[in-house]
Structure formats: structure tokens, C-alpha cells
């Protein structure tokens, strides 16, 4: 497999800036190795499909990159806002809810959810997708932590640790996505 074919396979579905960088670095590596232009490079560079998979973990694909600039329809954002507000209203108004009759705590909860939802709705679509799980996590976590008949007798520490894990896993995924976004945008000249 010559260098041109290897590079085509290794950079499949990657944006132009990433492809140019990989081409440049690979050709420099092959030049340093003093390989002829039409030599078999697979032994030196490895499997192009595996390299492509590794590059897709580091950078956004073409589809993901184009989706960054695409703004979703306005009704989708308001549908998400309405869903979150309906969940918060249910927790505040349901007579058996742990927040019902809590006075200041329920007002604080309602105000914080409203602020989070409104802030989420105003963010750029990439950031909106990144933070959409935070209000949902708070809507679920706060009533559970305040107490529920179903959870009577459940130790608080393990419950808190499980909730922290459930909230931190999506955030870790979003942090990895942020790193891929930063690397790709820097190569595309949009950082």
C-alpha cells in the first residue's frame, strides 16, 4: 500500500484541516525514514483503519464538525425548556412531593431550575447540548436527597455517591467532546 492510498484511508471522514495536518506529518515521517514514494508504508505506519479510529477519538468527524455550526430549530430548544419546567413544576406542586410545603427550599429549588433552564436555552447549540443534563440531574437529585417515602431507610452516603457518579459520567463525556472540539477547531483555523 503506497503512501497516498494509506493517507486516504487513514484520514477518511475527517475535516480538511485535520487531513492536511495528518498528511503533512505523515509525509515528513516517511521522508525522515527515507522510503521511496511508491514503497509499501503499511509496515512503517501501521493499519490505516486503526489510525483512522484513533484520529476519530482525537478529532471530530466531518459530520460532527458540520453539526457544530448548525443551529437547531427554535422549537426544539423551547420544547426542552418546557419539559424541564414541567418536571420542576410537578415536583413543586405534587402534594406528596418532598418539596411540597417546604417553603423557602421549594422556592429556591424552583428559582434555580428556572435560571438553569433559561441559561441553557441561551447557550450556543454545542454548549446547550453539553449542559442539558445538568438541570435534569438537579431535578432528579434534589427531591431524592430531600427525602422520599420510597427511600426511607436507605443510607444517605451511598445514595449521594451513586447520584454523584450518575451526574459525573455525562459530564466526563462532555469534557472529552470539548477536547475534540478544541483540537479540531484549532486545525480548521476557527479557534
N, C-alpha and C positions, 0 to 999 in steps of 0.2 A: 504494500500500500504506500503510494507516494505521499509527499507532504500535503499537496493540495487536497487530495481525497480525505486524508486524515483530518485536516483542518475543517473541511466541510462537515464531516460527521461530528467532530468534537464541538463545533460551535452551532449546531443545529438548534433552532428556536431561541437564540439569544439575540439581544438588541445589537445594533450596528456598532456602538461604542465598545461594548464588551467583546464582540467578534474581532474588531480591529486590534484591541489590546492583546487578545489571545494570539492572533495571527502574528503580530509584531514580536511578542515574547517567544513564541514557538520558533519562528524563523531565526531569531537571534540565537536560541539554544541550538538549533540544527547547524547554524553557521559556526558556532563555537565548537561543535562536535565534529566539524569538517566532513559532513556527509554530502555526497553528491546530490544534485537536485532531484533526481528520479529514484533515489535509493529507497529501500523499504524502511520506513520510520517507525513502524509499529513496535519493533523490538526496543527502540530507544524511548519512544514517547508513551507506550502502553496502549491499552484498548481505548479507542476514541469514544465508545459509548459510555464507558466508565468515567472518562474525563468529562463528558457531557453531563452526566448525572452529578458529578462533583461541582461543576460550574453552575448548574441549576440550583444547587444548595447555597452557593455563594452569591449569585446574582439573580435578578428577576428574569423570567422568560419574556419573549416579545409580547405575549398576550397579557401577562401581568403588568408589564411596563405601559402598554397602551391603556390598560384599565385605570392606571393612576390618574390620567388626565380626564377620564370620562366622568362626568358628574351625573349621578343617578337622577331619575325624575324626582321632582319635588314631593310628589305624593308618597314616595317610599319613606322619605325622612319623616313626614308628618304621621305616617302610619306607625312608625317605630315610636315616635313621641307619644301618640295616643295610646299605644299598647302599654308603655311604661307608666303613663299617668293612670290608666285604668287599673293596673296592678297595685299601684300605690294607693289609689282611692279605695279599692276593695279592702286593703289591709287597714286603712284608717276608719272605714265606715262599717265593716263587718262587726256585729256585736260580740262575737266570740273571738275576735282577733286580739292578740296580746297588746296591740297598740290602742285598742278601743278604750276610751276613758282614761288614757294616760296623761291627758292634758298637754303640758309643755313638751313631753317627749314625742307625742304624736305630731304636734305642730312642727317640732324640729325635724322629725323624720320626713314629713310631707314637704317642708320647705327645701330640705337638702335634696330630695329626689327631684323636685321641680327644677331646682337650679342645675343639677347634673344633666337632666334631660334637655333643658334649654341650651346649656353649654355644648352638649353633644350634638345637637341639631345645627349649631352654628359652625362646627368644625369642617375642615376640608374633608372630602369623602374618604381619603385614606385614613385620616385621624379619626373620623367618625366611626369607621369600621373598627378601628383599633380600640376605642373606648366604649363601644356599645355594651360590652359585657359588664362594665363596672356598675352602672345603675341596676342592671338585672341582678348582679351579685348582691348589691346592698338591699334590694327589695326582698330577696330571699333570706339573706343572712340576719338582718336586724330583727325581724319578728322571731326567728328561731332563737336568737341569743336572748331576747327579752323573755322568752318562756312560752311554752305551748303545752297543752294537756297531753299531747302525744309524746312529748319529750320528758315528761315527769320522771325523775329518777335517772335520767341519762347524765353521766358525768359531764360537766361543762368543758373541762380541758380537752378531752378527745374530740368533742363536737367542734370546739373552736379550731383545733388543729386540722380537722377534716375540711371545715369551711375555708380556712386559710389556704389549704392545698388546692381546693376546687377553684378558688379565685386566682391563685398564683399561676396555675398551669396555663390558662389562656393568656395571661399577661406575659409569660415567658415566650409563648409562641409569637405574640405580637412584637416583643423585643427582637426576636430573631428576624422577623419580617422587616422591622425597621432597619436592621443592619444590612439586609439585602437591598432595601430601597436606597440607603445611603451610598453603598458601593456602586450600584447600577447608575444612579443619577450623577455621581462624580465622573464616571466614564462617558456618560452621554452629554456631559457639559452643562448639566442643569442643576448642579449642587448649590 
